[in-house]
Each structure stands twice: as structure tokens, then as C-alpha cells.
Amino acid sequence: MSKIQNSDVKGTADLTSDARLINDTKIYVTANALNKRLDQAITDGDIGGGGAIALATYQYDTTNGYGSTDTMIRRWTNQTITPVDSSGLLSVTNTAANGMKIEALKKCVVTVSITDGANASGQRSGLSKNSNQLTTGVVSITAAHRVTNDFLSDANAEMQVCATVALEIGDILRPHGDGSAASSNSSFCGIFISAFGIFSGSSVISAWTTYTPTFGAGFGTVTNQSFFYRTIADSNGALDIDIKGFFETGTVSGGAGSISMPGSCTTDTSRTPIVSSRAIVGSSNNSSGSGGDPIFEANKGCVVVVDSSDYSKLFFANNSASDASGGVTNLANGNTFLNTGSQIYINSSISVTGTP
């Protein structure tokens, strides 16, 4: 919805300041099913303030060859700085098999700056977007996949490759080279990645994204699992994550019933009401056997909790009043509240640090 404003963005602080419109109390807003005075619409939050800005930075140094599978995709040895990406704009991975992959988790603008070094035979370095030609040198891939590239023939000199790219959710950038050996000055080579996104409203909510969690031994060999998460970043960059999912248990046991969070996410205890090393963050519905609709069983309901034993996981606590070991003061093992072949749905919301 459009805002009626002076040169400033209108917000509640402007209502009693010199920045207010003279006719705040005389202008009526009728768009989007509203029918109230402008000053009241601002007070009620129907007309928000400025957008939220999300920022991210990643940096790696020292070239480390190329992926063993994706043989033209650069790898790096060291993560130079701790990534800053509280809003979850990007997923950056750097593996032996696939080299580096920079994936957009939200719409954003990304700048990638690569410093690479030529060997005695020269070297080509570049950046590709959404390419499936990961064993082909950057100069020979489909032109639409090639963002930029450069060639340097001077032995052991450095070259700079840089590009700024607007990305949609799911777009992937890769440092794409030609597979040639690194210069003797590889320790001076590196990659710097920065991103920003501007979003309307006071929070940034991502699209739902699939992920595959790691399950605790108490659930046995899990089948038919389907999990999704989304992130919610407030205007200060603090991150919450919503998780919803479904799975069927294997042979349940007395082992811990747990589910890992996405990526490097761990509970932010500074924004979580921890009581006796634990906090309720969601609920679960389950069925007692294979097949059938998931139900909230009598005396077998469970709440989803985080626990100080491992804040990167979700646990379950039996909330059955008739179970002497129940209550949120006791974590539930797999066979405490589930049978072999049980189906379980969970929904949870957690304040976290780290990135998915």
C-alpha cells in the first residue's frame, strides 16, 4: 500500500514531531480495506515505517585447488572471518568435492571479489551463475552462465575478478576457473563475498526451504521425512527460525529422540526463556502405529523443546500427566512416546544464532 508522506518515511515517532503532515488528522486512508484517519493508521501499524536492510559478509583465503567432482570450481583453505549473515541471505559452502557454492536464500544483491594467481602457464579465473558445466573451463561454458572472467599470463602474479549480481532465491554463484595449478603466491589469494537485501516492513521473512535433519538414535531409521524451515529477521538483524516437518519412525529405542536444526543454527539463549536448562519451542502430533492419520494421542502428547545438552537440536518432552517421567523437566526417548512405525508432525519456532 502506498504511503502519504513528506520527504521522510512516516512512522509513529513523526506523529508528534515537526515532520508530521499538517493534515494527519484530516486525511483518511481507505485502501486495502482500511477506513480510518492517517494518524490512526500509522499508530495501529497499518502503514509501516521504512524497510529492513539485511547484510551478509563471508571471506576465505589461500587457494586450495578445485573440487574433485566439480573440477573447475575453486576451493579455499581458510575461512578468514566468521560469517556475518543473521538474516540468512546466503548459503556458502566450500567442500573438497564441489568447491565453493554461493546460494541465495533470499532475493539479494551479491558482490564477489576474487584475487587469484597465475602459474607459469597463465591462468583464467571467473564467476559463473547457475551453471551445470562444472567440469568445463569458465571461458568455454555457455555464455549465459558466465558472469565474468579474466586471464593472466604473468607467472606468479595476481589478478582481480569482481562482479555484482542481483540474485533470486535459489540462484547459485561459483568461482569458476580453468583447472590450472595455483601460483606460488596462493596464500595471497582469496575471495570476499558481500550481500544486501532491502525488504518492506520491520522484519524479513524468507520463503520456506527444504532441509534434511539428522535424527537421534531413539527414532531408529527414519523414513518418509519431509522438513521445511524459514527465517524471520527483525530490524536489528536478530534471527528466528520456524521449522515444520513430518517423519515416520523406524524401530524406536531408549535413545534420545532429537532433530537437528538447519546449518549452523543454535538456540540464542539471550532471547529464549530458559527454565531449568530447557525451553518449550513447539508442539508435535503423533500416531501410535504405521498408517492412519496423525493424532494427538491421549496421555502421549509431546512438546518440542530446546535443551542445554545440545542447543543445535530439537528434543521432545512428554507432557503426559499420567506418566511419572513426563513433564518438560524430562526429555523423552524415542520409545517413551512413540511406537515403531509411528508418524509424527512437528511445528516449532526458535530464536537462533548462526545461519541455516
Secondary structure per residue as TSV (DSSP state, phi and psi in degrees):
chain	resnum	aa	ss	phi	psi
A	1	M	-	360.0	139.1
A	2	S	-	-70.9	152.0
A	3	K	-	-104.5	144.5
A	4	I	-	-100.1	122.0
A	5	Q	-	-158.1	166.0
A	6	N	S	-80.5	-147.1
A	7	S	S	-75.1	-14.0
A	8	D	S	-97.3	158.4
A	9	V	-	-74.5	133.2
A	10	K	-	-79.8	137.4
A	11	G	-	-149.1	176.2
A	12	T	G	-62.5	-30.4
A	13	A	G	-66.9	-21.7
A	14	D	G	-80.3	-13.4
A	15	L	G	-65.3	-29.7
A	16	T	G	-113.8	15.8
A	17	S	S	-110.2	174.0
A	18	D	T	-69.7	-11.0
A	19	A	T	-80.4	-7.7
A	20	R	S	-70.2	156.4
A	21	L	-	-74.4	143.8
A	22	I	T	-59.3	-35.2
A	23	N	T	-104.6	29.2
A	24	D	T	-51.8	-37.6
A	25	T	T	-88.7	-0.2
A	26	K	T	-117.6	-10.0
A	27	I	-	-92.2	133.3
A	28	Y	E	-109.6	137.8
A	29	V	E	-104.4	123.6
A	30	T	-	-121.3	0.8
A	31	A	S	-74.8	158.0
A	32	N	T	51.6	46.1
A	33	A	T	66.5	13.6
A	34	L	-	-90.4	151.6
A	35	N	-	-154.0	79.9
A	36	K	E	-155.6	169.3
A	37	R	E	-67.5	152.7
A	38	L	H	-59.3	-43.5
A	39	D	H	-62.9	-36.4
A	40	Q	H	-72.0	-36.6
A	41	A	H	-63.3	-37.5
A	42	I	H	-68.0	-45.9
A	43	T	H	-59.7	-40.1
A	44	D	T	-78.7	-5.8
A	45	G	T	84.6	7.9
A	46	D	S	-70.0	-28.8
A	47	I	S	-116.7	111.8
A	48	G	-	-84.3	175.6
A	49	G	-	-84.0	-150.9
A	50	G	S	-71.7	173.1
A	51	G	-	-78.5	163.2
A	52	A	E	-91.3	140.1
A	53	I	E	-109.1	125.9
A	54	A	E	-109.4	135.1
A	55	L	E	-126.0	152.2
A	56	A	E	-148.0	143.4
A	57	T	E	-141.2	138.4
A	58	Y	E	-137.1	146.7
A	59	Q	E	-148.8	135.4
A	60	Y	E	-131.4	154.8
A	61	D	E	-136.2	163.5
A	62	T	E	68.4	106.2
A	63	T	E	-61.7	148.2
A	64	N	E	-138.2	46.7
A	65	G	E	72.5	-144.7
A	66	Y	E	-133.2	168.4
A	67	G	-	-63.5	147.2
A	68	S	S	-74.1	-27.4
A	69	T	S	-95.4	-51.9
A	70	D	S	-92.3	84.8
A	71	T	T	-75.5	-4.0
A	72	M	T	-113.7	10.1
A	73	I	B	-104.1	122.1
A	74	R	E	-62.1	146.1
A	75	R	E	-117.5	161.3
A	76	W	E	-132.8	153.1
A	77	T	E	-86.2	-46.3
A	78	N	E	-121.4	141.0
A	79	Q	E	-87.2	107.5
A	80	T	-	-68.5	-40.9
A	81	I	S	-128.4	157.5
A	82	T	-	-69.2	126.0
A	83	P	-	-56.8	142.7
A	84	V	B	-114.9	107.4
A	85	D	-	-161.3	59.5
A	86	S	T	-66.0	-22.0
A	87	S	T	-91.0	-2.5
A	88	G	-	66.2	44.4
A	89	L	-	-69.4	-38.7
A	90	L	E	-128.5	156.4
A	91	S	E	-119.1	116.6
A	92	V	E	-115.7	119.0
A	93	T	E	-121.4	151.9
A	94	N	E	-144.6	91.2
A	95	T	E	-118.3	159.3
A	96	A	T	-64.0	-36.1
A	97	A	T	-79.9	-40.3
A	98	N	T	-113.6	-0.9
A	99	G	E	67.1	-150.5
A	100	M	E	-96.3	138.0
A	101	K	E	-131.4	129.0
A	102	I	E	-116.4	106.7
A	103	E	E	-113.0	134.3
A	104	A	E	-81.4	123.2
A	105	L	S	-93.8	-16.8
A	106	K	S	-140.6	161.0
A	107	K	S	-59.7	130.5
A	108	C	E	-162.7	169.7
A	109	V	E	-111.7	124.7
A	110	V	E	-117.8	134.5
A	111	T	E	-113.1	127.4
A	112	V	E	-120.0	126.7
A	113	S	E	-121.8	120.7
A	114	I	E	-115.6	128.0
A	115	T	E	-107.6	117.8
A	116	D	E	-127.1	164.8
A	117	G	E	-125.6	141.1
A	118	A	-	-87.9	146.9
A	119	N	-	-91.6	-168.6
A	120	A	T	-63.1	-25.9
A	121	S	T	-93.3	2.7
A	122	G	-	88.0	167.5
A	123	Q	E	-157.3	147.0
A	124	R	E	-115.8	135.5
A	125	S	E	-135.0	144.0
A	126	G	E	-163.3	-164.2
A	127	L	E	-140.6	131.6
A	128	S	E	-116.9	156.5
A	129	K	E	-127.2	122.8
A	130	N	S	54.5	35.8
A	131	S	-	-85.8	143.5
A	132	N	S	-108.6	11.4
A	133	Q	-	-107.0	65.8
A	134	L	T	-87.7	-1.4
A	135	T	T	-113.8	14.4
A	136	T	S	-114.6	136.2
A	137	G	-	-57.2	148.7
A	138	V	G	-59.2	-33.0
A	139	V	G	-72.3	-18.0
A	140	S	G	-105.9	-2.6
A	141	I	S	-75.9	169.0
A	142	T	-	-54.0	132.1
A	143	A	G	-55.7	-36.3
A	144	A	G	-67.0	-19.1
A	145	H	G	-85.9	-19.9
A	146	R	E	-90.8	114.7
A	147	V	E	-79.6	-48.9
A	148	T	E	-162.7	159.0
A	149	N	E	-159.8	160.8
A	150	D	E	-147.0	159.9
A	151	F	E	-131.2	136.3
A	152	L	E	-132.1	124.3
A	153	S	-	-98.1	-13.9
A	154	D	S	-72.4	125.8
A	155	A	T	-62.8	131.2
A	156	N	T	61.3	22.9
A	157	A	-	-93.6	169.0
A	158	E	E	-110.9	150.8
A	159	M	E	-130.7	155.8
A	160	Q	E	-118.0	128.2
A	161	V	E	-122.9	128.1
A	162	C	E	-143.1	142.6
A	163	A	E	-153.5	148.3
A	164	T	E	-116.9	126.3
A	165	V	E	-133.9	134.3
A	166	A	E	-84.3	126.7
A	167	L	E	-117.3	141.8
A	168	E	-	-91.5	165.3
A	169	I	T	-57.9	128.4
A	170	G	T	94.8	-12.0
A	171	D	-	-65.2	146.7
A	172	I	E	-129.7	127.5
A	173	L	E	-105.4	146.0
A	174	R	E	-139.6	140.7
A	175	P	E	-72.1	108.3
A	176	H	E	-111.4	121.0
A	177	G	E	-117.3	-151.4
A	178	D	-	-122.3	7.3
A	179	G	-	82.0	1.9
A	180	S	-	-78.8	162.5
A	181	A	-	-67.4	151.9
A	182	A	-	-76.3	160.8
A	183	S	-	-74.6	168.9
A	184	S	T	-71.2	-8.7
A	185	N	T	-101.1	31.4
A	186	S	G	-60.7	-24.6
A	187	S	G	-68.9	-17.9
A	188	F	G	-88.5	-4.8
A	189	C	-	-92.4	150.0
A	190	G	E	-168.5	-178.3
A	191	I	E	-139.9	133.9
A	192	F	E	-121.0	131.3
A	193	I	E	-125.4	127.0
A	194	S	E	-132.3	151.5
A	195	A	E	-148.4	150.9
A	196	F	E	-144.8	151.7
A	197	G	E	-137.6	143.9
A	198	I	E	-118.1	125.4
A	199	F	E	-128.3	144.0
A	200	S	S	-73.7	155.4
A	201	G	S	85.1	-174.7
A	202	S	S	-97.5	-1.9
A	203	S	E	-139.3	160.9
A	204	V	E	-116.6	116.7
A	205	I	E	-113.7	123.1
A	206	S	-	-82.2	168.4
A	207	A	-	-72.9	158.3
A	208	W	-	-67.7	135.3
A	209	T	E	-128.4	138.8
A	210	T	E	-76.7	150.8
A	211	Y	E	-153.3	159.0
A	212	T	-	-111.4	106.5
A	213	P	-	-77.3	165.5
A	214	T	-	-96.8	131.0
A	215	F	B	-102.2	145.0
A	216	G	-	-66.2	154.8
A	217	A	G	-59.7	-25.5
A	218	G	G	-63.9	-19.0
A	219	F	G	-88.8	-3.7
A	220	G	-	70.0	-157.1
A	221	T	S	-85.0	106.5
A	222	V	-	-74.1	142.5
A	223	T	E	-128.4	165.2
A	224	N	E	52.5	36.8
A	225	Q	E	-81.1	143.6
A	226	S	E	-148.2	112.9
A	227	F	E	-129.1	145.3
A	228	F	E	-135.5	152.5
A	229	Y	E	-139.8	158.5
A	230	R	E	-142.6	154.1
A	231	T	E	-109.2	149.7
A	232	I	E	-130.6	113.8
A	233	A	E	-108.9	128.8
A	234	D	E	-81.7	179.7
A	235	S	T	-66.6	-14.7
A	236	N	T	-95.6	1.0
A	237	G	-	89.6	-3.1
A	238	A	-	-67.4	139.5
A	239	L	E	-113.5	131.3
A	240	D	E	-113.0	155.4
A	241	I	E	-133.0	131.1
A	242	D	E	-98.4	134.9
A	243	I	E	-128.4	131.4
A	244	K	E	-135.6	146.1
A	245	G	E	-170.7	173.0
A	246	F	E	-143.7	142.7
A	247	F	E	-157.2	164.1
A	248	E	E	-115.7	135.0
A	249	T	-	-76.2	155.0
A	250	G	-	-89.5	-137.0
A	251	T	S	-80.9	107.4
A	252	V	-	-72.8	156.0
A	253	S	-	-145.5	-174.8
A	254	G	S	-81.2	7.0
A	255	G	S	-75.6	167.7
A	256	A	B	-63.2	137.2
A	257	G	-	-96.1	102.1
A	258	S	E	-138.9	161.6
A	259	I	E	-137.4	130.0
A	260	S	E	-76.6	149.1
A	261	M	-	-81.2	164.0
A	262	P	S	-67.6	145.2
A	263	G	T	55.0	-133.2
A	264	S	T	-99.1	17.1
A	265	C	-	-65.6	133.8
A	266	T	E	-137.1	156.1
A	267	T	E	-60.2	130.2
A	268	D	-	-86.3	99.0
A	269	T	G	-67.8	-18.2
A	270	S	G	-73.7	-15.2
A	271	R	G	-123.8	19.3
A	272	T	S	-126.0	131.0
A	273	P	-	-76.2	82.9
A	274	I	-	-79.1	126.0
A	275	V	B	-127.9	121.6
A	276	S	T	53.2	47.6
A	277	S	T	69.3	17.9
A	278	R	E	-149.9	153.7
A	279	A	E	-147.2	140.8
A	280	I	E	-78.4	128.3
A	281	V	E	-127.7	3.5
A	282	G	E	177.6	-168.6
A	283	S	E	-141.1	164.1
A	284	S	E	-137.8	147.5
A	285	N	E	-116.7	139.4
A	286	N	E	-144.4	156.7
A	287	S	-	-106.2	158.8
A	288	S	S	-86.6	-11.4
A	289	G	S	-155.9	-176.9
A	290	S	S	-69.6	142.1
A	291	G	S	78.1	174.8
A	292	G	S	82.7	168.4
A	293	D	-	-82.7	141.5
A	294	P	-	-62.1	133.2
A	295	I	B	-133.0	163.5
A	296	F	B	-92.5	97.5
A	297	E	-	-65.8	146.9
A	298	A	T	-62.2	129.6
A	299	N	T	59.3	18.7
A	300	K	-	-133.3	17.3
A	301	G	-	-72.3	149.1
A	302	C	E	-130.4	145.8
A	303	V	E	-103.4	151.1
A	304	V	E	-92.6	132.3
A	305	V	E	-134.4	160.8
A	306	V	E	-106.1	151.4
A	307	D	E	-140.7	144.7
A	308	S	T	-64.5	-14.8
A	309	S	T	-66.2	-28.2
A	310	D	-	-167.1	98.1
A	311	Y	T	-76.3	1.8
A	312	S	T	-92.1	3.6
A	313	K	E	-125.7	158.5
A	314	L	E	-101.2	136.2
A	315	F	E	-118.6	177.2
A	316	F	E	-124.4	143.4
A	317	A	E	-129.7	125.9
A	318	N	E	-70.6	121.6
A	319	N	-	-101.6	23.8
A	320	S	-	-75.1	124.4
A	321	A	T	-69.2	-24.8
A	322	S	T	-89.4	-3.2
A	323	D	-	-100.2	116.0
A	324	A	T	-60.6	-25.9
A	325	S	T	-94.0	7.4
A	326	G	-	-81.3	-168.8
A	327	G	S	89.9	158.7
A	328	V	T	-73.6	-1.4
A	329	T	T	-83.3	-4.0
A	330	N	S	-131.6	126.0
A	331	L	B	-74.1	146.9
A	332	A	-	-97.9	128.5
A	333	N	B	-75.1	168.4
A	334	G	H	-56.8	-39.9
A	335	N	H	-88.6	4.4
A	336	T	H	-74.0	-36.6
A	337	F	H	-132.8	1.3
A	338	L	-	-130.9	154.5
A	339	N	-	-105.1	166.7
A	340	T	T	-60.5	129.1
A	341	G	T	85.4	10.8
A	342	S	-	-69.5	152.5
A	343	Q	E	-109.9	139.9
A	344	I	E	-142.2	133.2
A	345	Y	E	-106.4	143.0
A	346	I	E	-132.0	151.3
A	347	N	E	-137.2	131.6
A	348	S	E	-151.3	159.2
A	349	S	E	-139.8	124.9
A	350	I	E	-132.8	135.8
A	351	S	E	-80.8	126.6
A	352	V	E	-132.4	163.2
A	353	T	E	-114.5	167.4
A	354	G	S	87.9	-173.5
A	355	T	-	-131.2	149.7
A	356	P	-	-65.3	360.0
